[in-house]
Amino acid sequence: MKGTNLGEFEELVLLTVAALINEAYSVAVCDELSSHTGRSVKLGVVHAVLNRLEEKGLVKSELGEATKARGGKRKRFYQLTMQGKAALVSAKAMRDQLWARIPSLAWEKM
């Protein structure tokens, strides 16, 4: 398994895969990210990140059934692995620790 350090967009994709549970395929991930972040998200970038997350062992994928609606093509569904869950928990803990270090007075002066 490669390193588990997450970039910002990798973390967002991983969180989205976790949130979509059994419906996490690239187009759904892309749509969710666009909807929740207000960003313009390109499908090719999502594909690249999902592949990288799979190489790191943070997600696993499997092909779904072929459907007539997709012209017989199969969707690739992604699922969080235990390592992916651990990476998200670790990233959240690190962020929470850093947020907790900001004195409340610092916010009042801004």
N, CA, C and O atoms as a Tinker XYZ file with bonds, in Angstrom:
   440  protein
     1  N      0.843000   -1.179000    0.000000    73     2
     2  CA     0.000000    0.000000    0.000000    64     1     3
     3  C      0.884000    1.236000    0.000000    63     2     4     5
     4  O      1.856000    1.316000    0.751000    81     3
     5  N      0.536000    2.209000   -0.857000    73     3     6
     6  CA     1.262000    3.469000   -0.890000    64     5     7
     7  C      0.883000    4.295000    0.329000    63     6     8     9
     8  O      0.046000    3.885000    1.134000    81     7
     9  N      1.514000    5.479000    0.459000    73     7    10
    10  CA     1.245000    6.366000    1.578000    64     9    11
    11  C     -0.226000    6.742000    1.683000    63    10    12    13
    12  O     -0.954000    6.750000    0.691000    81    11
    13  N     -0.644000    7.049000    2.894000    73    11    14
    14  CA    -2.060000    7.358000    3.098000    64    13    15
    15  C     -2.308000    8.838000    3.351000    63    14    16    17
    16  O     -3.426000    9.220000    3.697000    81    15
    17  N     -1.277000    9.693000    3.184000    73    15    18
    18  CA    -1.517000   11.119000    3.317000    64    17    19
    19  C     -2.502000   11.557000    2.242000    63    18    20    21
    20  O     -2.393000   11.163000    1.081000    81    19
    21  N     -3.454000   12.371000    2.645000    73    19    22
    22  CA    -4.499000   12.790000    1.721000    64    21    23
    23  C     -4.353000   14.254000    1.348000    63    22    24    25
    24  O     -4.138000   15.108000    2.208000    81    23
    25  N     -4.471000   14.534000    0.068000    73    23    26
    26  CA    -4.597000   15.904000   -0.384000    64    25    27
    27  C     -6.038000   16.343000   -0.143000    63    26    28    29
    28  O     -6.902000   15.519000    0.156000    81    27
    29  N     -6.293000   17.640000   -0.275000    73    27    30
    30  CA    -7.639000   18.155000   -0.013000    64    29    31
    31  C     -8.692000   17.494000   -0.906000    63    30    32    33
    32  O     -9.732000   17.048000   -0.420000    81    31
    33  N     -8.420000   17.432000   -2.209000    73    31    34
    34  CA    -9.415000   16.868000   -3.115000    64    33    35
    35  C     -9.562000   15.368000   -2.908000    63    34    36    37
    36  O    -10.665000   14.834000   -3.026000    81    35
    37  N     -8.463000   14.681000   -2.601000    73    35    38
    38  CA    -8.548000   13.251000   -2.288000    64    37    39
    39  C     -9.450000   13.034000   -1.079000    63    38    40    41
    40  O    -10.273000   12.119000   -1.064000    81    39
    41  N     -9.289000   13.877000   -0.071000    73    39    42
    42  CA   -10.121000   13.753000    1.125000    64    41    43
    43  C    -11.593000   13.973000    0.785000    63    42    44    45
    44  O    -12.459000   13.244000    1.269000    81    43
    45  N    -11.878000   14.975000   -0.043000    73    43    46
    46  CA   -13.265000   15.232000   -0.441000    64    45    47
    47  C    -13.855000   14.051000   -1.214000    63    46    48    49
    48  O    -15.005000   13.672000   -0.988000    81    47
    49  N    -13.076000   13.474000   -2.117000    73    47    50
    50  CA   -13.547000   12.319000   -2.883000    64    49    51
    51  C    -13.788000   11.131000   -1.950000    63    50    52    53
    52  O    -14.797000   10.437000   -2.070000    81    51
    53  N    -12.870000   10.905000   -1.034000    73    51    54
    54  CA   -13.004000    9.793000   -0.093000    64    53    55
    55  C    -14.234000    9.978000    0.797000    63    54    56    57
    56  O    -14.970000    9.023000    1.044000    81    55
    57  N    -14.455000   11.190000    1.273000    73    55    58
    58  CA   -15.655000   11.481000    2.079000    64    57    59
    59  C    -16.926000   11.242000    1.264000    63    58    60    61
    60  O    -17.917000   10.726000    1.781000    81    59
    61  N    -16.887000   11.617000    0.002000    73    59    62
    62  CA   -18.056000   11.434000   -0.861000    64    61    63
    63  C    -18.331000    9.960000   -1.112000    63    62    64    65
    64  O    -19.488000    9.538000   -1.099000    81    63
    65  N    -17.295000    9.177000   -1.340000    73    63    66
    66  CA   -17.462000    7.725000   -1.508000    64    65    67
    67  C    -18.094000    7.143000   -0.249000    63    66    68    69
    68  O    -19.001000    6.315000   -0.337000    81    67
    69  N    -17.622000    7.568000    0.920000    73    67    70
    70  CA   -18.179000    7.076000    2.184000    64    69    71
    71  C    -19.648000    7.461000    2.317000    63    70    72    73
    72  O    -20.465000    6.662000    2.775000    81    71
    73  N    -19.982000    8.686000    1.917000    73    71    74
    74  CA   -21.360000    9.176000    2.050000    64    73    75
    75  C    -22.320000    8.475000    1.090000    63    74    76    77
    76  O    -23.483000    8.249000    1.426000    81    75
    77  N    -21.839000    8.135000   -0.094000    73    75    78
    78  CA   -22.708000    7.506000   -1.107000    64    77    79
    79  C    -22.924000    6.016000   -0.866000    63    78    80    81
    80  O    -23.792000    5.407000   -1.492000    81    79
    81  N    -22.159000    5.436000    0.015000    73    79    82
    82  CA   -22.247000    4.030000    0.403000    64    81    83
    83  C    -22.201000    3.125000   -0.826000    63    82    84    85
    84  O    -21.130000    2.952000   -1.408000    81    83
    85  N    -23.318000    2.547000   -1.238000    73    83    86
    86  CA   -23.335000    1.577000   -2.341000    64    85    87
    87  C    -23.588000    2.197000   -3.709000    63    86    88    89
    88  O    -23.681000    1.477000   -4.703000    81    87
    89  N    -23.699000    3.520000   -3.775000    73    87    90
    90  CA   -23.973000    4.198000   -5.042000    64    89    91
    91  C    -22.799000    5.065000   -5.487000    63    90    92    93
    92  O    -22.978000    6.010000   -6.255000    81    91
    93  N    -21.608000    4.747000   -5.010000    73    91    94
    94  CA   -20.423000    5.560000   -5.306000    64    93    95
    95  C    -19.763000    5.104000   -6.597000    63    94    96    97
    96  O    -18.896000    4.231000   -6.582000    81    95
    97  N    -20.168000    5.688000   -7.699000    73    95    98
    98  CA   -19.486000    5.490000   -8.975000    64    97    99
    99  C    -19.068000    6.876000   -9.444000    63    98   100   101
   100  O    -19.561000    7.872000   -8.916000    81    99
   101  N    -18.190000    6.963000  -10.400000    73    99   102
   102  CA   -17.519000    8.217000  -10.725000    64   101   103
   103  C    -18.468000    9.387000  -11.018000    63   102   104   105
   104  O    -18.239000   10.494000  -10.532000    81   103
   105  N    -19.509000    9.164000  -11.791000    73   103   106
   106  CA   -20.433000   10.255000  -12.128000    64   105   107
   107  C    -21.170000   10.732000  -10.877000    63   106   108   109
   108  O    -21.340000   11.937000  -10.686000    81   107
   109  N    -21.604000    9.815000  -10.032000    73   107   110
   110  CA   -22.297000   10.193000   -8.797000    64   109   111
   111  C    -21.366000   10.967000   -7.868000    63   110   112   113
   112  O    -21.775000   11.952000   -7.253000    81   111
   113  N    -20.111000   10.521000   -7.767000    73   111   114
   114  CA   -19.130000   11.224000   -6.940000    64   113   115
   115  C    -18.933000   12.639000   -7.481000    63   114   116   117
   116  O    -18.925000   13.602000   -6.715000    81   115
   117  N    -18.778000   12.764000   -8.775000    73   115   118
   118  CA   -18.590000   14.053000   -9.428000    64   117   119
   119  C    -19.783000   14.977000   -9.155000    63   118   120   121
   120  O    -19.599000   16.138000   -8.788000    81   119
   121  N    -20.991000   14.467000   -9.333000    73   119   122
   122  CA   -22.206000   15.259000   -9.095000    64   121   123
   123  C    -22.316000   15.700000   -7.641000    63   122   124   125
   124  O    -22.638000   16.856000   -7.368000    81   123
   125  N    -22.053000   14.799000   -6.715000    73   123   126
   126  CA   -22.123000   15.131000   -5.284000    64   125   127
   127  C    -21.106000   16.213000   -4.929000    63   126   128   129
   128  O    -21.426000   17.166000   -4.219000    81   127
   129  N    -19.891000   16.060000   -5.423000    73   127   130
   130  CA   -18.855000   17.048000   -5.135000    64   129   131
   131  C    -19.240000   18.421000   -5.680000    63   130   132   133
   132  O    -19.081000   19.430000   -4.993000    81   131
   133  N    -19.738000   18.462000   -6.894000    73   131   134
   134  CA   -20.164000   19.731000   -7.482000    64   133   135
   135  C    -21.280000   20.356000   -6.664000    63   134   136   137
   136  O    -21.281000   21.558000   -6.402000    81   135
   137  N    -22.219000   19.526000   -6.271000    73   135   138
   138  CA   -23.379000   20.001000   -5.508000    64   137   139
   139  C    -22.995000   20.536000   -4.137000    63   138   140   141
   140  O    -23.473000   21.594000   -3.728000    81   139
   141  N    -22.143000   19.822000   -3.430000    73   139   142
   142  CA   -21.839000   20.177000   -2.040000    64   141   143
   143  C    -20.700000   21.172000   -1.880000    63   142   144   145
   144  O    -20.612000   21.846000   -0.853000    81   143
   145  N    -19.831000   21.275000   -2.872000    73   143   146
   146  CA   -18.707000   22.197000   -2.734000    64   145   147
   147  C    -18.898000   23.479000   -3.525000    63   146   148   149
   148  O    -18.223000   24.477000   -3.269000    81   147
   149  N    -19.810000   23.458000   -4.480000    73   147   150
   150  CA   -19.992000   24.610000   -5.343000    64   149   151
   151  C    -18.872000   24.758000   -6.368000    63   150   152   153
   152  O    -18.798000   25.763000   -7.075000    81   151
   153  N    -18.016000   23.769000   -6.442000    73   151   154
   154  CA   -16.917000   23.777000   -7.395000    64   153   155
   155  C    -17.342000   23.131000   -8.701000    63   154   156   157
   156  O    -18.254000   22.305000   -8.738000    81   155
   157  N    -16.667000   23.518000   -9.764000    73   155   158
   158  CA   -16.828000   22.821000  -11.028000    64   157   159
   159  C    -15.872000   21.630000  -10.986000    63   158   160   161
   160  O    -14.655000   21.811000  -10.948000    81   159
   161  N    -16.412000   20.429000  -10.992000    73   159   162
   162  CA   -15.599000   19.222000  -10.848000    64   161   163
   163  C    -15.612000   18.457000  -12.161000    63   162   164   165
   164  O    -16.674000   18.149000  -12.703000    81   163
   165  N    -14.437000   18.158000  -12.662000    73   163   166
   166  CA   -14.311000   17.432000  -13.933000    64   165   167
   167  C    -14.251000   15.927000  -13.677000    63   166   168   169
   168  O    -13.558000   15.456000  -12.776000    81   167
   169  N    -14.993000   15.196000  -14.492000    73   167   170
   170  CA   -15.081000   13.749000  -14.346000    64   169   171
   171  C    -13.714000   13.080000  -14.475000    63   170   172   173
   172  O    -13.418000   12.138000  -13.741000    81   171
   173  N    -12.889000   13.549000  -15.389000    73   171   174
   174  CA   -11.558000   12.970000  -15.568000    64   173   175
   175  C    -10.694000   13.087000  -14.324000    63   174   176   177
   176  O     -9.911000   12.189000  -14.014000    81   175
   177  N    -10.840000   14.201000  -13.614000    73   175   178
   178  CA   -10.084000   14.401000  -12.379000    64   177   179
   179  C    -10.579000   13.438000  -11.305000    63   178   180   181
   180  O     -9.781000   12.866000  -10.562000    81   179
   181  N    -11.898000   13.260000  -11.224000    73   179   182
   182  CA   -12.468000   12.317000  -10.255000    64   181   183
   183  C    -11.975000   10.905000  -10.554000    63   182   184   185
   184  O    -11.612000   10.167000   -9.638000    81   183
   185  N    -11.962000   10.527000  -11.833000    73   183   186
   186  CA   -11.441000    9.197000  -12.220000    64   185   187
   187  C    -10.001000    9.026000  -11.753000    63   186   188   189
   188  O     -9.646000    7.995000  -11.181000    81   187
   189  N     -9.179000   10.029000  -11.997000    73   187   190
   190  CA    -7.763000    9.948000  -11.624000    64   189   191
   191  C     -7.607000    9.806000  -10.114000    63   190   192   193
   192  O     -6.786000    9.020000   -9.642000    81   191
   193  N     -8.395000   10.566000   -9.358000    73   191   194
   194  CA    -8.302000   10.501000   -7.894000    64   193   195
   195  C     -8.800000    9.158000   -7.384000    63   194   196   197
   196  O     -8.188000    8.577000   -6.488000    81   195
   197  N     -9.896000    8.654000   -7.936000    73   195   198
   198  CA   -10.397000    7.340000   -7.519000    64   197   199
   199  C     -9.360000    6.256000   -7.795000    63   198   200   201
   200  O     -9.165000    5.362000   -6.971000    81   199
   201  N     -8.696000    6.328000   -8.941000    73   199   202
   202  CA    -7.637000    5.351000   -9.254000    64   201   203
   203  C     -6.494000    5.460000   -8.253000    63   202   204   205
   204  O     -5.978000    4.448000   -7.779000    81   203
   205  N     -6.099000    6.690000   -7.934000    73   203   206
   206  CA    -5.012000    6.895000   -6.971000    64   205   207
   207  C     -5.398000    6.385000   -5.587000    63   206   208   209
   208  O     -4.585000    5.762000   -4.904000    81   207
   209  N     -6.633000    6.649000   -5.173000    73   207   210
   210  CA    -7.104000    6.164000   -3.869000    64   209   211
   211  C     -7.139000    4.640000   -3.829000    63   210   212   213
   212  O     -6.873000    4.029000   -2.794000    81   211
   213  N     -7.470000    4.036000   -4.966000    73   211   214
   214  CA    -7.475000    2.568000   -5.029000    64   213   215
   215  C     -6.046000    2.031000   -4.959000    63   214   216   217
   216  O     -5.797000    1.022000   -4.299000    81   215
   217  N     -5.115000    2.688000   -5.625000    73   215   218
   218  CA    -3.707000    2.279000   -5.549000    64   217   219
   219  C     -3.179000    2.374000   -4.121000    63   218   220   221
   220  O     -2.360000    1.558000   -3.700000    81   219
   221  N     -3.652000    3.374000   -3.380000    73   219   222
   222  CA    -3.237000    3.561000   -1.986000    64   221   223
   223  C     -3.933000    2.571000   -1.047000    63   222   224   225
   224  O     -3.564000    2.461000    0.122000    81   223
   225  N     -4.936000    1.854000   -1.557000    73   223   226
   226  CA    -5.670000    0.894000   -0.738000    64   225   227
   227  C     -6.758000    1.533000    0.112000    63   226   228   229
   228  O     -7.237000    0.925000    1.070000    81   227
   229  N     -7.155000    2.765000   -0.235000    73   227   230
   230  CA    -8.153000    3.479000    0.564000    64   229   231
   231  C     -9.581000    3.228000    0.082000    63   230   232   233
   232  O    -10.539000    3.415000    0.832000    81   231
   233  N     -9.711000    2.808000   -1.164000    73   231   234
   234  CA   -11.001000    2.374000   -1.702000    64   233   235
   235  C    -10.764000    1.085000   -2.483000    63   234   236   237
   236  O     -9.645000    0.778000   -2.893000    81   235
   237  N    -11.836000    0.350000   -2.673000    73   235   238
   238  CA   -11.791000   -0.810000   -3.570000    64   237   239
   239  C    -12.945000   -0.635000   -4.540000    63   238   240   241
   240  O    -13.894000    0.098000   -4.258000    81   239
   241  N    -12.868000   -1.302000   -5.677000    73   239   242
   242  CA   -13.922000   -1.140000   -6.669000    64   241   243
   243  C    -14.331000   -2.482000   -7.245000    63   242   244   245
   244  O    -13.590000   -3.465000   -7.210000    81   243
   245  N    -15.531000   -2.478000   -7.772000    73   243   246
   246  CA   -16.021000   -3.646000   -8.513000    64   245   247
   247  C    -17.009000   -3.170000   -9.560000    63   246   248   249
   248  O    -17.646000   -2.128000   -9.410000    81   247
   249  N    -17.122000   -3.947000  -10.612000    73   247   250
   250  CA   -18.042000   -3.596000  -11.690000    64   249   251
   251  C    -19.452000   -4.060000  -11.344000    63   250   252   253
   252  O    -19.662000   -5.169000  -10.852000    81   251
   253  N    -20.414000   -3.174000  -11.617000    73   251   254
   254  CA   -21.819000   -3.530000  -11.441000    64   253   255
   255  C    -22.329000   -4.274000  -12.663000    63   254   256   257
   256  O    -21.573000   -4.594000  -13.581000    81   255
   257  N    -23.606000   -4.537000  -12.654000    73   255   258
   258  CA   -24.227000   -5.247000  -13.775000    64   257   259
   259  C    -24.389000   -4.323000  -14.983000    63   258   260   261
   260  O    -24.542000   -3.111000  -14.835000    81   259
   261  N    -24.354000   -4.903000  -16.158000    73   259   262
   262  CA   -24.604000   -4.151000  -17.385000    64   261   263
   263  C    -26.087000   -3.772000  -17.435000    63   262   264   265
   264  O    -26.955000   -4.554000  -17.049000    81   263
   265  N    -26.356000   -2.562000  -17.917000    73   263   266
   266  CA   -27.751000   -2.116000  -18.014000    64   265   267
   267  C    -28.049000   -1.623000  -19.425000    63   266   268   269
   268  O    -27.163000   -1.148000  -20.135000    81   267
   269  N    -29.307000   -1.745000  -19.812000    73   267   270
   270  CA   -29.733000   -1.260000  -21.127000    64   269   271
   271  C    -29.618000    0.262000  -21.193000    63   270   272   273
   272  O    -29.275000    0.822000  -22.234000    81   271
   273  N    -29.909000    0.925000  -20.069000    73   271   274
   274  CA   -29.855000    2.388000  -20.028000    64   273   275
   275  C    -28.451000    2.900000  -20.357000    63   274   276   277
   276  O    -28.299000    4.019000  -20.847000    81   275
   277  N    -27.444000    2.102000  -20.094000    73   275   278
   278  CA   -26.060000    2.505000  -20.364000    64   277   279
   279  C    -25.507000    1.796000  -21.600000    63   278   280   281
   280  O    -24.292000    1.732000  -21.787000    81   279
   281  N    -26.385000    1.270000  -22.434000    73   279   282
   282  CA   -25.946000    0.602000  -23.651000    64   281   283
   283  C    -25.128000   -0.650000  -23.384000    63   282   284   285
   284  O    -24.240000   -1.002000  -24.161000    81   283
   285  N    -25.436000   -1.323000  -22.274000    73   283   286
   286  CA   -24.740000   -2.551000  -21.922000    64   285   287
   287  C    -23.439000   -2.332000  -21.161000    63   286   288   289
   288  O    -22.761000   -3.292000  -20.796000    81   287
   289  N    -23.089000   -1.065000  -20.920000    73   287   290
   290  CA   -21.849000   -0.786000  -20.178000    64   289   291
   291  C    -22.100000   -0.961000  -18.685000    63   290   292   293
   292  O    -23.212000   -0.768000  -18.193000    81   291
   293  N    -21.044000   -1.328000  -17.985000    73   291   294
   294  CA   -21.137000   -1.553000  -16.543000    64   293   295
   295  C    -20.517000   -0.377000  -15.794000    63   294   296   297
   296  O    -19.521000    0.194000  -16.238000    81   295
   297  N    -21.110000   -0.019000  -14.656000    73   295   298
   298  CA   -20.558000    1.016000  -13.795000    64   297   299
   299  C    -19.524000    0.398000  -12.868000    63   298   300   301
   300  O    -19.657000   -0.753000  -12.451000    81   299
   301  N    -18.486000    1.175000  -12.547000    73   299   302
   302  CA   -17.507000    0.751000  -11.552000    64   301   303
   303  C    -17.881000    1.439000  -10.239000    63   302   304   305
   304  O    -17.851000    2.665000  -10.135000    81   303
   305  N    -18.233000    0.630000   -9.241000    73   303   306
   306  CA   -18.627000    1.136000   -7.937000    64   305   307
   307  C    -17.446000    1.097000   -6.972000    63   306   308   309
   308  O    -16.666000    0.144000   -6.962000    81   307
   309  N    -17.329000    2.143000   -6.168000    73   307   310
   310  CA   -16.228000    2.263000   -5.204000    64   309   311
   311  C    -16.763000    2.158000   -3.792000    63   310   312   313
   312  O    -17.886000    2.560000   -3.491000    81   311
   313  N    -15.927000    1.608000   -2.943000    73   311   314
   314  CA   -16.294000    1.420000   -1.542000    64   313   315
   315  C    -15.072000    1.721000   -0.683000    63   314   316   317
   316  O    -13.944000    1.378000   -1.037000    81   315
   317  N    -15.316000    2.362000    0.442000    73   315   318
   318  CA   -14.260000    2.678000    1.396000    64   317   319
   319  C    -13.694000    1.387000    1.993000    63   318   320   321
   320  O    -14.449000    0.466000    2.305000    81   319
   321  N    -12.376000    1.318000    2.151000    73   319   322
   322  CA   -11.755000    0.187000    2.837000    64   321   323
   323  C    -11.513000    0.581000    4.294000    63   322   324   325
   324  O    -11.727000    1.732000    4.676000    81   323
   325  N    -11.074000   -0.365000    5.092000    73   323   326
   326  CA   -10.727000   -0.046000    6.484000    64   325   327
   327  C     -9.588000    0.975000    6.524000    63   326   328   329
   328  O     -9.576000    1.856000    7.384000    81   327
   329  N     -8.632000    0.859000    5.599000    73   327   330
   330  CA    -7.534000    1.828000    5.535000    64   329   331
   331  C     -8.055000    3.208000    5.155000    63   330   332   333
   332  O     -7.554000    4.221000    5.642000    81   331
   333  N     -9.057000    3.246000    4.288000    73   331   334
   334  CA    -9.672000    4.516000    3.903000    64   333   335
   335  C    -10.385000    5.163000    5.068000    63   334   336   337
   336  O    -10.288000    6.373000    5.273000    81   335
   337  N    -11.101000    4.358000    5.833000    73   335   338
   338  CA   -11.781000    4.866000    7.018000    64   337   339
   339  C    -10.755000    5.415000    8.013000    63   338   340   341
   340  O    -10.938000    6.493000    8.578000    81   339
   341  N     -9.675000    4.656000    8.217000    73   339   342
   342  CA    -8.629000    5.092000    9.146000    64   341   343
   343  C     -7.994000    6.404000    8.682000    63   342   344   345
   344  O     -7.698000    7.274000    9.501000    81   343
   345  N     -7.786000    6.547000    7.377000    73   343   346
   346  CA    -7.197000    7.778000    6.841000    64   345   347
   347  C     -8.120000    8.966000    7.075000    63   346   348   349
   348  O     -7.654000   10.051000    7.421000    81   347
   349  N     -9.430000    8.771000    6.890000    73   347   350
   350  CA   -10.385000    9.853000    7.138000    64   349   351
   351  C    -10.451000   10.217000    8.614000    63   350   352   353
   352  O    -10.482000   11.397000    8.966000    81   351
   353  N    -10.472000    9.212000    9.472000    73   351   354
   354  CA   -10.514000    9.464000   10.918000    64   353   355
   355  C     -9.262000   10.217000   11.345000    63   354   356   357
   356  O     -9.335000   11.152000   12.143000    81   355
   357  N     -8.122000    9.813000   10.817000    73   355   358
   358  CA    -6.860000   10.469000   11.147000    64   357   359
   359  C     -6.856000   11.924000   10.665000    63   358   360   361
   360  O     -6.444000   12.820000   11.402000    81   359
   361  N     -7.306000   12.154000    9.449000    73   359   362
   362  CA    -7.352000   13.518000    8.904000    64   361   363
   363  C     -8.274000   14.400000    9.730000    63   362   364   365
   364  O     -7.955000   15.559000    9.997000    81   363
   365  N     -9.421000   13.856000   10.137000    73   363   366
   366  CA   -10.369000   14.623000   10.961000    64   365   367
   367  C     -9.760000   14.930000   12.323000    63   366   368   369
   368  O     -9.885000   16.052000   12.814000    81   367
   369  N     -9.107000   13.957000   12.936000    73   367   370
   370  CA    -8.493000   14.167000   14.245000    64   369   371
   371  C     -7.418000   15.254000   14.167000    63   370   372   373
   372  O     -7.326000   16.111000   15.046000    81   371
   373  N     -6.608000   15.210000   13.105000    73   371   374
   374  CA    -5.575000   16.225000   12.941000    64   373   375
   375  C     -6.190000   17.611000   12.788000    63   374   376   377
   376  O     -5.724000   18.569000   13.405000    81   375
   377  N     -7.224000   17.722000   11.976000    73   375   378
   378  CA    -7.899000   19.008000   11.788000    64   377   379
   379  C     -8.537000   19.488000   13.088000    63   378   380   381
   380  O     -8.442000   20.667000   13.427000    81   379
   381  N     -9.182000   18.587000   13.811000    73   379   382
   382  CA    -9.806000   18.958000   15.085000    64   381   383
   383  C     -8.768000   19.466000   16.081000    63   382   384   385
   384  O     -9.010000   20.441000   16.793000    81   383
   385  N     -7.609000   18.804000   16.130000    73   383   386
   386  CA    -6.539000   19.243000   17.037000    64   385   387
   387  C     -6.043000   20.637000   16.669000    63   386   388   389
   388  O     -5.810000   21.471000   17.545000    81   387
   389  N     -5.885000   20.884000   15.384000    73   387   390
   390  CA    -5.422000   22.198000   14.951000    64   389   391
   391  C     -6.465000   23.277000   15.223000    63   390   392   393
   392  O     -6.121000   24.376000   15.659000    81   391
   393  N     -7.732000   22.972000   14.971000    73   391   394
   394  CA    -8.805000   23.925000   15.277000    64   393   395
   395  C     -8.841000   24.236000   16.769000    63   394   396   397
   396  O     -9.041000   25.385000   17.161000    81   395
   397  N     -8.649000   23.227000   17.589000    73   395   398
   398  CA    -8.702000   23.407000   19.042000    64   397   399
   399  C     -7.553000   24.288000   19.540000    63   398   400   401
   400  O     -7.661000   24.880000   20.614000    81   399
   401  N     -6.482000   24.383000   18.800000    73   399   402
   402  CA    -5.331000   25.185000   19.214000    64   401   403
   403  C     -5.530000   26.675000   18.965000    63   402   404   405
   404  O     -4.767000   27.490000   19.482000    81   403
   405  N     -6.531000   27.042000   18.190000    73   403   406
   406  CA    -6.763000   28.462000   17.908000    64   405   407
   407  C     -7.465000   29.086000   19.103000    63   406   408   409
   408  O     -8.589000   28.704000   19.429000    81   407
   409  N     -6.821000   30.037000   19.756000    73   407   410
   410  CA    -7.461000   30.673000   20.928000    64   409   411
   411  C     -8.700000   31.445000   20.473000    63   410   412   413
   412  O     -8.706000   32.045000   19.398000    81   411
   413  N     -9.730000   31.424000   21.287000    73   411   414
   414  CA   -10.976000   32.123000   20.944000    64   413   415
   415  C    -10.732000   33.613000   20.757000    63   414   416   417
   416  O    -11.436000   34.256000   19.978000    81   415
   417  N     -9.753000   34.174000   21.452000    73   415   418
   418  CA    -9.445000   35.592000   21.280000    64   417   419
   419  C     -8.956000   35.902000   19.871000    63   418   420   421
   420  O     -9.160000   37.006000   19.367000    81   419
   421  N     -8.314000   34.931000   19.239000    73   419   422
   422  CA    -7.817000   35.142000   17.873000    64   421   423
   423  C     -8.976000   35.421000   16.930000    63   422   424   425
   424  O     -8.829000   36.222000   16.006000    81   423
   425  N    -10.110000   34.794000   17.131000    73   423   426
   426  CA   -11.275000   34.987000   16.275000    64   425   427
   427  C    -11.918000   36.355000   16.518000    63   426   428   429
   428  O    -12.445000   36.977000   15.595000    81   427
   429  N    -11.868000   36.817000   17.778000    73   427   430
   430  CA   -12.493000   38.092000   18.118000    64   429   431
   431  C    -11.752000   39.266000   17.495000    63   430   432   433
   432  O    -12.367000   40.295000   17.215000    81   431
   433  N    -10.465000   39.141000   17.273000    73   431   434
   434  CA    -9.654000   40.227000   16.745000    64   433   435
   435  C     -9.784000   40.364000   15.236000    63   434   436   437
   436  O     -9.329000   41.359000   14.671000    81   435
   437  N    -10.383000   39.405000   14.582000    73   435   438
   438  CA   -10.483000   39.440000   13.118000    64   437   439
   439  C    -11.703000   40.204000   12.674000    63   438   440
   440  O    -11.946000   40.335000   11.474000    81   439
